[in-house]
Amino acid sequence: MAELRIDSYCGGIFQTNGYLVRVAGQAWLFDAPEGVTDWLGEMGVRPDGLLLTHQHHDHILDAGRIQETFACPVYAWAPPSEELTLSKRLEQMMGVPCPIDPYTVDHLLAGEGELRLAGLAMELLPVPGHSPDSVCFRMEGYPLIIGGDVLFAGSIGRTDFPNGDHEQLLAGIREKLWPLPDETQVLPGHGAATTIGEEKATNPFLS
């Protein structure tokens, strides 16, 4: 099995994580927080594609720049929309403009159970509740998921945004994530990595 190399980036006012997964000579970026385009440039890496765990503002702020700079395709569960990015809601909350460079989704994932890219195969685990388009990417052959804002170390994604659903999120975590092996590492959209076993044993929202 090819070696999987993962580098993490954290940027923007909400300290949002992005992950660069490199395997078999390919590079895949998961989420596009503010500043990640410059980070890739400093590393000298051209991503072969951008995969979005969901499309809240802080996770797609650099999506347009990524697409323009590297001419790479974007994969997401749903087409872009204000209903998903919540940029207007964020402007109201913060009292300042929160513009988003336009981007397109080249490959829609809704309804798909897996995604096979060069050197990388993933099971798609949709877990709405934080956002309607939230999807976790489980790496086949590796004990690893990239989960966006579904599950955190000791917490879960917020559900007080428009289209949030607390019970739906809890049910989705129990149905889609708890059956995974305890040693499965979870790379979240914010904060430190954790494991399925650790969260099953200690997460106060899911006890």
Secondary structure as UniProt FT lines:
FT   STRAND          5..11
FT   TURN            12..15
FT   STRAND          16..23
FT   TURN            24..25
FT   STRAND          26..30
FT   TURN            34..35
FT   HELIX           36..43
FT   STRAND          49..51
FT   HELIX           57..60
FT   TURN            61..62
FT   HELIX           63..70
FT   STRAND          74..76
FT   HELIX           82..85
FT   HELIX           87..94
FT   STRAND          107..108
FT   TURN            110..111
FT   STRAND          114..117
FT   TURN            118..119
FT   STRAND          120..126
FT   TURN            132..133
FT   STRAND          135..139
FT   TURN            140..141
FT   STRAND          144..148
FT   STRAND          151..152
FT   TURN            153..154
FT   STRAND          155..156
FT   TURN            162..163
FT   HELIX           166..172
FT   HELIX           173..177
FT   TURN            178..179
FT   TURN            182..183
FT   STRAND          185..188
FT   STRAND          194..195
FT   HELIX           196..202
FT   TURN            204..205
//
